[in-house]
Amino acid sequence: MRGLSQQLTTGLPSTPRCSPTITDRAAQHCRAFLRQPFSSEQARQGLQTGRRGRCRVGRQAAAPLGQHVQQGLASSSGSCSSRSHVPRSTPEHGAAADTEVRNLAIIGSGPAGYTAAIYAARANLQPAVFEGYQAGGVKGGQLMTTSEVENFPGFPQGITGPDLMDRMQAQAERWGAELLTEDVESVDLSQRPFVINGTDTTVRAHSLIVATGATAKRLGIPSEEQFWSNGISACAICDGASPGFKGQELAVVGGGDTALEEALYLTKYGKHIHLLVRSKNMRASKTMQDRVLNSDKITVHLNVTVEDAYGNNKGQLAGLHIVEESGEKKKLPVKGLFYGIGHQPNSGFLNGQLDLDDKGYVKVHHGQVGTNVEGVFVAGGLFDTEWRAA
């Protein structure tokens, strides 16, 4: 996220409300950027302001310096302003009023979205952040359904997912991010500035970060909501080390690499792991299958269906109702059920304007965070299919 913040910051022309502060690069990269030519006198004046001391450098270097925003903003019209969004009575909705333009809009409010907002706001970009409301899950992302987060730095006693997201939200607001609690219905990336149409608000912005993440697929069993975050989880890495799962019999549903990885991970904490594969064969790579089959802490159940879960007198998950290949119904006593059946990227609203892979995740260019549309960037689980945990 530091690299993404820098790419956005470095291309902006300077006005009283938009300084070219760089928050997170090594000194040599900062100096190298200040020597680069720009296509507008305004941009050169802004960089001279940076040379007088506004070019601050953080403690760590991030991703290589990008030119996407520099080139896009240098050639676009409009100025930095705190007048950030316009109501639905805008030109594209029938009115004739002119509006000023945001430096940056952010779509998404999980860890990636709020982190982008914090860095952008501290860089004086005054971002408008669409937090979401219903589309793609709840505001705050998947951590809003996680009970205890014990692997996030700075919280030795752990913190609940909702509390962590509340703190990120407050930090973004503190530095000047404007939070809009509404869904984005559509975007227009064919023109500059970009147009982001929310449920109630339309924002125009020179640059855009899309951080809408991916939603974990669920089984949809009858008692799923009852035991969600109380025995059922979609993230073994997030929740597997919780005290309620340590030394217990646990189950993982799925037959791909994700499910097998989660089963292997849970062997560190659980007494025994039941891998419930809903088809006759595992779809995971041969290497992953060999690791699972060679583990004495994992039992593989093929062609098994999970009908429902049941609890104990304390309302906690106590086991599963399963149906085996023969049709026989059984109870499988487990204290935890983890879903490893994949994720659905929240990219539908983009309507094909960004390059996607065959599963709907946004493609990034050159191993960084830029997309096929100059000035549009992506962060978090919408493109990163490997590191999903916050």
Residue pairs with C-beta under 8 A, 6 or more apart in sequence:
1 62
1 112
1 115
1 116
1 119
1 379
2 23
2 24
2 25
2 58
2 60
2 62
2 63
2 119
3 24
3 62
3 63
3 64
3 66
3 368
3 369
4 62
4 63
4 116
4 119
4 209
4 369
4 377
4 379
5 23
5 24
5 116
5 119
5 120
5 123
6 22
6 23
6 24
6 25
6 62
6 63
6 65
6 66
7 63
7 65
7 66
7 68
7 69
7 369
7 370
7 377
8 69
8 103
8 104
8 120
8 123
8 125
8 207
8 209
8 377
9 20
9 21
9 22
9 23
9 120
9 123
9 125
10 20
10 22
10 33
10 65
10 69
10 70
11 67
11 68
11 69
11 70
11 71
11 72
11 73
11 74
11 207
12 18
12 20
12 43
12 46
12 69
12 73
12 80
12 103
12 125
12 206
13 40
13 42
13 43
13 46
13 73
13 74
13 79
13 80
14 20
14 42
14 43
14 45
14 46
14 47
14 49
14 50
15 42
15 46
15 79
15 80
17 80
17 81
17 82
17 124
17 126
18 46
18 79
18 80
18 103
18 124
18 125
18 126
19 46
19 49
19 50
19 54
19 124
20 46
20 47
20 49
20 50
20 54
20 55
21 50
21 54
21 55
21 56
21 122
21 123
21 124
22 30
22 33
22 50
22 55
22 56
22 57
22 123
23 56
23 57
23 58
23 119
23 122
23 123
24 57
24 58
24 60
24 62
24 119
25 33
25 57
25 58
25 61
25 62
25 65
26 57
26 60
26 61
27 57
29 61
29 65
30 55
30 57
31 55
32 65
33 65
34 47
34 50
34 51
34 55
36 70
38 44
38 47
38 70
38 74
39 74
39 75
40 74
43 74
63 368
63 369
64 368
66 368
66 369
66 370
68 370
68 374
68 375
68 377
69 206
69 207
69 375
71 374
72 192
72 206
72 207
72 374
72 375
73 103
73 206
73 207
73 375
75 192
76 192
76 193
76 206
78 100
78 101
78 193
78 204
78 206
79 100
79 101
80 103
80 126
81 100
81 101
81 102
82 126
83 99
83 100
84 102
84 126
84 128
84 178
84 203
85 102
85 128
85 178
85 180
85 201
85 202
85 203
86 97
86 99
86 201
86 202
86 203
86 204
87 200
87 201
87 202
88 200
88 201
88 202
89 95
89 97
90 97
90 99
90 202
91 97
91 98
91 99
92 188
92 195
92 197
92 202
93 202
99 204
101 193
101 204
101 205
101 206
102 126
102 127
102 128
102 193
102 203
102 204
102 205
102 206
103 125
103 126
103 127
103 205
103 206
103 207
104 120
104 125
104 126
104 127
104 128
104 205
104 206
104 207
104 208
104 209
105 127
105 128
105 129
105 130
105 194
105 196
105 203
105 205
105 207
105 208
105 209
106 113
106 116
106 117
106 120
106 127
106 128
106 129
106 130
106 177
106 208
106 209
106 211
107 113
107 129
107 130
107 132
107 184
107 187
107 196
107 208
107 209
107 210
107 211
107 212
108 130
108 131
108 132
108 141
108 209
108 210
108 211
108 212
108 213
108 379
108 380
108 382
109 129
109 130
109 131
109 132
109 139
109 140
109 141
109 165
109 169
109 179
109 211
110 140
110 141
110 142
110 143
110 165
110 211
110 213
110 380
110 381
110 390
111 141
111 143
111 165
111 168
111 380
111 390
112 211
112 213
112 379
112 380
112 381
112 382
113 129
113 131
113 141
113 209
113 211
113 212
113 213
113 379
113 380
114 129
114 165
114 168
114 169
114 171
114 172
115 168
115 379
116 127
116 209
116 211
116 379
117 127
117 129
117 172
117 177
117 179
118 168
118 171
118 172
118 175
118 177
120 127
120 177
120 209
121 127
121 172
121 175
121 176
121 177
122 175
124 176
126 176
126 177
126 178
127 177
127 178
127 209
128 177
128 178
128 180
128 203
128 205
129 172
129 177
129 178
129 179
129 180
130 180
130 182
130 183
130 184
130 196
130 198
130 203
131 139
131 140
131 169
131 179
131 180
131 181
131 182
132 138
132 139
132 181
132 182
132 183
132 184
132 212
133 139
133 181
133 182
133 183
133 199
134 183
135 183
135 184
135 346
135 349
136 212
136 213
136 215
136 346
137 144
137 213
137 215
137 346
138 144
138 145
139 181
140 161
140 162
140 165
140 166
140 169
141 165
141 213
142 161
142 213
142 215
142 216
142 234
142 235
143 149
143 161
143 162
143 164
143 165
143 238
143 390
144 161
144 162
144 165
145 161
145 228
145 229
146 160
146 161
146 229
146 233
146 235
146 238
146 239
147 160
147 161
147 229
147 230
147 239
147 242
148 158
148 159
148 160
148 161
148 239
148 242
149 155
149 158
149 159
149 160
149 161
149 164
149 238
149 390
150 158
150 241
150 242
151 237
151 238
151 241
151 389
152 159
152 164
152 390
155 164
159 167
164 390
169 179
172 179
173 179
180 198
180 201
180 203
182 198
182 199
182 200
182 201
183 198
183 199
184 196
184 197
184 198
184 349
185 197
185 198
185 199
185 349
186 197
186 349
186 351
187 194
187 195
187 196
187 197
187 208
187 349
187 350
187 351
187 353
188 194
188 195
188 197
188 353
189 208
189 350
189 353
189 354
189 373
189 376
190 353
192 206
192 375
193 204
193 205
193 206
194 204
194 205
194 206
194 207
194 208
194 375
194 376
195 202
195 203
195 204
196 202
196 203
196 204
196 205
196 208
206 375
207 375
207 376
207 377
208 375
208 376
208 377
209 376
209 377
209 378
209 379
210 350
210 354
210 362
210 371
210 376
210 377
210 378
210 379
210 382
211 378
211 379
211 380
211 382
212 345
212 346
212 347
212 349
212 382
213 345
213 346
213 380
213 381
213 382
214 343
214 344
214 345
214 346
214 361
214 381
214 382
214 385
214 388
215 343
215 344
215 346
216 234
216 235
216 339
216 342
216 343
217 234
217 339
217 341
217 342
217 343
217 344
218 224
218 234
218 339
218 341
219 253
219 306
219 339
219 341
221 306
221 307
221 308
221 309
222 308
223 308
223 309
223 310
223 311
224 232
224 309
226 309
226 311
226 315
227 309
227 311
227 316
227 317
227 337
229 239
230 315
230 316
230 317
231 244
231 309
231 311
231 316
231 317
231 335
231 336
231 337
232 309
232 317
232 336
232 337
232 338
232 339
233 239
233 240
233 336
233 337
233 338
233 339
234 338
234 339
235 338
235 388
235 389
236 252
236 262
236 263
236 265
236 266
236 338
236 340
237 262
237 265
237 388
237 389
238 389
238 390
239 245
239 336
239 338
240 262
240 265
240 266
240 268
240 269
240 270
240 338
241 268
241 269
244 316
244 335
244 336
245 266
245 269
245 270
245 335
245 336
246 269
246 270
247 269
247 270
247 271
248 270
248 271
248 334
248 335
248 336
249 270
249 271
249 272
249 273
249 274
249 333
249 334
249 335
250 266
250 270
250 271
250 272
250 273
250 274
250 334
250 335
250 336
250 337
250 338
251 273
251 274
251 275
251 276
251 320
251 332
251 334
251 336
251 337
251 338
252 259
252 262
252 263
252 266
252 273
252 274
252 275
252 276
252 337
252 338
252 339
252 340
253 259
253 276
253 278
253 306
253 337
253 338
253 339
253 340
253 341
254 260
254 262
254 275
254 276
254 277
254 278
254 339
254 340
254 341
254 342
255 275
255 277
255 278
255 279
255 281
255 282
255 283
255 284
256 282
256 283
256 284
256 340
256 341
256 342
257 283
257 284
257 285
257 288
258 340
258 341
258 342
259 275
259 277
259 284
259 340
259 341
260 275
260 282
260 284
260 288
260 289
260 291
260 292
260 340
261 288
261 340
262 338
262 340
263 273
263 275
263 292
263 298
263 340
264 288
264 291
264 292
264 295
264 298
266 273
266 338
267 273
267 295
267 297
267 298
270 297
270 336
271 297
272 297
272 298
272 299
273 297
273 298
273 299
274 298
274 299
274 301
274 332
274 334
275 292
275 298
275 299
275 300
275 301
276 301
276 304
276 306
276 322
277 300
277 301
277 302
277 303
277 304
278 303
278 304
278 305
279 302
279 303
280 302
280 303
280 325
281 302
282 289
282 292
282 300
282 302
284 292
292 298
292 300
293 300
301 322
301 324
302 325
303 324
303 325
304 322
304 323
304 324
304 325
305 322
305 323
306 320
306 321
306 322
306 337
307 320
307 321
307 322
307 323
307 329
308 320
308 321
309 317
309 319
309 320
309 321
309 337
310 317
310 318
310 319
310 320
310 321
310 331
311 317
311 318
312 318
316 335
317 334
317 335
317 336
317 337
318 333
318 335
319 331
319 332
319 333
319 334
320 331
320 332
320 334
320 337
321 329
321 330
321 331
321 332
322 329
322 330
322 331
322 332
323 329
323 330
324 330
343 381
343 385
343 388
344 360
345 356
345 359
345 360
345 361
345 362
345 381
345 382
346 382
347 354
347 356
347 360
347 361
347 362
347 382
348 360
350 356
350 362
353 373
354 362
354 363
354 371
354 372
354 373
354 376
354 378
355 362
355 363
355 371
355 372
356 362
356 363
357 363
359 385
361 382
361 383
361 385
362 371
362 378
362 382
362 383
363 371
363 372
363 383
364 370
364 371
364 378
364 383
365 371
365 372
369 377
369 378
369 379
369 383
370 376
370 377
371 377
371 378
381 388
